[in-house]
């Protein structure tokens, strides 16, 4: 098995995401707020996939010992550097999650529910309990549950699959669709921080992180057909959960329109 086989297998899900009717539904500032207030959970749990990979592929404990594969060690550390401490629009250092939160606040989207959820995760020390007890849409719960189940299982090639095919490989095309919508529907709204976030992700994932993540999977799977098969299975599921997330956001936007 190779990348072309996996890409062929996941193409229907990628097409569904890139042609999703959600993009056309984000027409007003209220719609945008709904989108951001739901999508932020995907921005947050992405960081957990990233840190799970760093924990698996580098030494993050003391005493320090060199991990087995210097190449995967380098690849994940390079990605972590940018995702966890990138430059903001005004030259500060923040994680991409913090940048997204600032962008939400700058355009009037609410972060109260997300902060409440994160505090609950800290209190329970169990993300699955917090997901289950939250008031989130069932599809958002399913999206988060999938991410943390993959992490909990602990198979590094499966975590890398969710990270690569469910996120890094997908983001440039998907975020380009979102940006197109912003430029058409919000020409007079200051979305500079939000646009910077999306443009930064497109730039990094297309030119650097996407190819690095692909290389990481190659290093992790090598000639093991069983691992490649599991990568394929996780990749399909990751994209299906993302479709579910997009469906949930669309449903919330449509429900909001019915109340008007």
C-alpha positions as CSV (number, residue, x, y, z in Angstrom):
1,X,0.0,0.0,0.0
2,X,1.1,3.6,-0.6
3,X,-0.2,7.2,-0.5
4,X,-1.9,7.0,-3.9
5,X,-3.9,4.0,-2.6
6,X,-5.0,5.9,0.5
7,X,-5.7,9.1,-1.4
8,X,-7.9,7.1,-3.8
9,X,-9.8,5.6,-0.8
10,X,-10.4,8.9,1.0
11,X,-11.2,10.9,-2.2
12,X,-15.0,10.6,-1.8
13,X,-14.8,12.0,1.8
14,X,-12.5,14.8,0.7
15,X,-14.8,15.7,-2.2
16,X,-17.8,15.8,0.2
17,X,-15.9,18.2,2.5
18,X,-14.7,20.5,-0.3
19,X,-18.1,20.7,-1.9
20,X,-20.0,20.9,1.4
21,X,-23.0,23.3,1.4
22,X,-21.8,24.8,4.7
23,X,-19.5,27.2,2.9
24,X,-22.4,28.9,1.2
25,X,-24.4,29.2,4.4
26,X,-22.0,31.5,6.2
27,X,-23.5,34.8,5.0
28,X,-24.0,37.0,8.0
29,X,-21.9,37.8,11.1
30,X,-24.1,35.7,13.2
31,X,-23.5,32.7,10.8
32,X,-19.8,33.4,11.1
33,X,-20.0,33.4,14.9
34,X,-21.8,30.0,14.8
35,X,-19.1,28.6,12.5
36,X,-16.2,29.8,14.7
37,X,-17.9,28.8,18.0
38,X,-18.1,25.2,16.7
39,X,-15.0,24.9,14.6
40,X,-12.8,26.0,17.5
41,X,-13.1,22.6,19.1
42,X,-11.3,21.1,16.0
43,X,-8.6,23.7,16.5
44,X,-8.2,22.7,20.1
45,X,-8.2,18.9,19.7
46,X,-5.7,19.2,16.9
47,X,-3.2,20.4,19.4
48,X,-3.8,17.3,21.4
49,X,-3.1,15.1,18.4
50,X,0.1,17.1,17.8
51,X,1.3,16.7,21.5
52,X,0.4,13.0,21.5
53,X,2.8,12.6,18.5
54,X,5.5,14.6,20.2
55,X,5.1,12.4,23.3
56,X,5.4,9.3,21.2
57,X,8.2,10.4,18.9
58,X,10.5,12.5,21.1
59,X,11.6,12.2,24.7
60,X,9.5,14.5,26.9
61,X,10.4,13.1,30.3
62,X,13.5,13.0,32.4
63,X,16.1,11.5,32.5
64,X,16.3,12.2,28.7
65,X,17.1,9.5,26.2
66,X,17.3,9.8,22.5
67,X,14.3,8.2,20.7
68,X,14.8,5.6,18.1
69,X,14.2,7.6,14.9
70,X,16.0,10.9,14.6
71,X,14.0,11.8,11.4
72,X,10.5,11.5,13.0
73,X,11.9,13.3,16.0
74,X,12.9,16.2,13.8
75,X,9.7,16.3,11.8
76,X,7.4,16.4,14.8
77,X,9.5,19.0,16.7
78,X,9.5,21.3,13.6
79,X,5.7,21.1,13.4
80,X,5.3,21.7,17.1
81,X,7.5,24.7,17.0
82,X,5.2,26.5,14.5
83,X,1.8,25.2,15.9
84,X,2.6,26.0,19.5
85,X,4.6,29.2,19.3
86,X,4.0,30.9,15.9
87,X,4.2,34.6,15.2
88,X,0.9,36.5,15.4
89,X,-0.1,39.2,13.0
90,X,1.4,41.8,15.3
91,X,4.6,39.9,16.0
92,X,3.8,38.1,19.3
93,X,4.3,34.4,20.0
94,X,1.1,32.3,20.4
95,X,-0.1,28.8,19.7
96,X,-2.5,28.6,16.7
97,X,-5.3,27.8,19.2
98,X,-4.7,31.0,21.1
99,X,-4.5,32.9,17.8
100,X,-7.9,31.5,16.8
101,X,-9.4,32.5,20.2
102,X,-8.1,36.0,19.7
103,X,-9.5,36.1,16.2
104,X,-12.9,34.9,17.5
105,X,-13.0,37.6,20.2
106,X,-11.9,40.3,17.7
107,X,-15.0,39.7,15.5
108,X,-17.5,39.2,18.3
109,X,-17.7,35.4,18.5
110,X,-18.3,34.0,22.0
111,X,-15.7,31.9,23.8
112,X,-17.6,31.4,27.1
113,X,-18.9,27.9,26.2
114,X,-15.5,26.7,25.1
115,X,-13.8,28.0,28.2
116,X,-16.5,26.3,30.3
117,X,-15.8,23.0,28.6
118,X,-12.0,23.4,29.0
119,X,-12.4,24.1,32.7
120,X,-14.5,21.0,33.0
121,X,-11.8,18.9,31.4
122,X,-9.3,20.3,34.0
123,X,-11.7,19.6,36.9
124,X,-12.7,16.0,35.8
125,X,-9.2,15.1,34.6
126,X,-11.1,13.0,32.0
127,X,-11.8,14.4,28.6
128,X,-14.3,11.7,27.8
129,X,-16.5,12.5,30.8
130,X,-16.4,16.2,29.9
131,X,-17.3,15.5,26.3
132,X,-20.2,13.2,27.4
133,X,-21.5,15.7,30.0
134,X,-21.2,18.8,27.7
135,X,-24.1,20.4,25.8
136,X,-22.2,20.2,22.5
137,X,-24.0,19.0,19.3
138,X,-23.8,15.1,19.1
139,X,-21.6,15.4,16.0
140,X,-19.1,17.7,17.8
141,X,-19.0,15.2,20.6
142,X,-18.4,12.4,18.2
143,X,-15.6,14.4,16.5
144,X,-13.8,15.0,19.8
145,X,-14.4,11.5,21.1
146,X,-12.8,10.0,17.9
147,X,-9.7,12.2,18.3
148,X,-9.2,11.2,21.9
149,X,-10.0,7.5,21.4
150,X,-7.2,7.4,18.8
151,X,-4.9,9.1,21.2
152,X,-5.8,6.8,24.0
153,X,-5.3,3.7,21.9
154,X,-1.7,4.9,21.6
155,X,-0.7,3.5,18.2
156,X,1.5,6.2,16.9
157,X,0.9,5.5,13.2
158,X,-2.9,5.8,13.8
159,X,-2.4,9.1,15.6
160,X,-0.3,10.3,12.7
161,X,-3.0,9.2,10.2
162,X,-5.7,11.3,12.0
163,X,-3.2,14.2,12.2
164,X,-2.1,13.9,8.5
165,X,-5.1,12.9,6.4
166,X,-7.7,14.2,8.8
167,X,-6.0,17.6,9.2
168,X,-2.7,18.6,7.6
169,X,-3.4,17.2,4.1
170,X,-6.9,18.5,4.1
171,X,-6.6,22.0,5.5
172,X,-5.0,23.9,2.6
173,X,-7.9,23.1,0.2
174,X,-10.6,23.3,2.9
175,X,-9.4,26.6,4.4
176,X,-9.1,28.1,0.9
177,X,-12.8,27.5,0.4
178,X,-13.5,29.2,3.8
179,X,-11.3,32.2,2.9
180,X,-13.1,32.6,-0.4
181,X,-16.4,32.9,1.5
182,X,-14.9,35.5,3.9
183,X,-13.8,37.7,1.1
184,X,-17.2,37.6,-0.7
185,X,-19.5,38.0,2.3
186,X,-17.6,40.2,4.8
187,X,-15.8,42.9,2.8
188,X,-16.5,45.6,5.4
189,X,-15.8,43.5,8.5
190,X,-12.3,43.5,10.1
191,X,-11.4,39.8,10.0
192,X,-7.7,40.5,9.8
193,X,-6.7,38.1,12.6
194,X,-9.0,35.4,11.4
195,X,-7.8,35.7,7.8
196,X,-4.2,35.7,9.0
197,X,-4.9,32.4,11.0
198,X,-6.4,30.7,7.9
199,X,-3.7,32.0,5.5
200,X,-0.9,31.0,7.9
201,X,-2.3,27.4,8.1
202,X,-2.7,27.2,4.3
203,X,0.9,28.4,3.9
204,X,2.4,26.1,6.5
205,X,0.4,23.0,5.8
206,X,0.7,23.1,2.0
207,X,4.4,24.0,1.9
208,X,5.9,22.5,5.1
209,X,3.8,20.6,7.5
210,X,1.8,18.5,5.0
211,X,4.9,17.0,3.3
212,X,6.5,16.6,6.7
213,X,3.5,14.7,8.0
214,X,3.5,12.4,5.0
215,X,7.2,11.7,5.5
216,X,6.5,10.9,9.1
217,X,3.9,8.3,8.2
218,X,6.3,6.7,5.7
219,X,8.9,6.4,8.5
220,X,6.3,5.0,10.9
221,X,4.8,2.4,8.5
222,X,7.7,1.5,6.2
223,X,6.8,-1.9,4.7
224,X,4.2,-2.9,7.3
225,X,1.0,-3.6,5.3
226,X,-1.0,-3.9,8.4
227,X,0.0,-0.5,9.6
228,X,-0.8,1.1,6.2
229,X,-4.2,-0.6,6.3
230,X,-4.9,0.9,9.8
231,X,-3.7,4.3,8.5
232,X,-6.2,4.1,5.7
233,X,-9.1,3.1,8.1
234,X,-8.3,5.9,10.5
235,X,-8.0,8.4,7.7
236,X,-11.5,7.5,6.4
237,X,-13.0,7.8,9.8
238,X,-11.3,11.1,10.6
239,X,-12.7,12.6,7.4
240,X,-16.2,11.2,8.1
241,X,-16.1,12.8,11.6
242,X,-15.1,16.1,10.0
243,X,-18.1,15.8,7.6
244,X,-20.2,15.3,10.7
245,X,-18.7,18.4,12.3
246,X,-19.5,20.5,9.1
247,X,-23.1,19.0,9.2
248,X,-23.5,20.1,12.8
249,X,-22.3,23.7,12.1
250,X,-24.7,23.9,9.1
251,X,-27.6,22.6,11.2
252,X,-26.9,25.3,13.9
253,X,-26.8,28.1,11.3
254,X,-30.0,26.9,9.7
255,X,-31.7,26.6,13.2
256,X,-30.6,30.2,13.9
257,X,-32.2,31.4,10.6
258,X,-35.5,29.7,11.6
259,X,-35.6,31.8,14.8
260,X,-35.3,35.1,12.9
